Amino acid sequence: MNKPTEHTIDAKGKKMGRVASQAAHILMGKHSTAFARHIAPELSVTIINASKLSISEKHLKDNTYARFSGYQGGLKFDTLDEVIKRHGYKEALKRAIKGMIPATKLRPGMLKRLIITD
């Protein structure tokens, strides 16, 4: 079995969406000439300096994330700022990348190969 290829993205001073789309592009294997939509590539993506992302104040208050407890009236919304305070930049970036990867049975395997460090 081949050793997985490793890609490193430095997030220092970059916008969150740009880093997320670049990581999603690589995780799906679209950068490769051997791209096949139905096969998850054997590679890993490491994002370093996630806490040094450039996020504007407007995005911190306007971007919302929904969560549902399962009970009636249990739908709650968090802003990007609240998600960062509660879970860190790692979780915010992971949610952005997850939204950019197709919702197929290959997505969990692709997200397992994503490593984010603050």
Secondary structure by P-SEA (a helix, b strand, c coil): cccbbbbbbbcccccaaaaaaaaaaaaaccccccccccccccbbbbbcccccccccccccccbbbbbbccccccbbbbcaaaaaaaccaaaaaaaaaaaacccccaaaaaaaaccccc
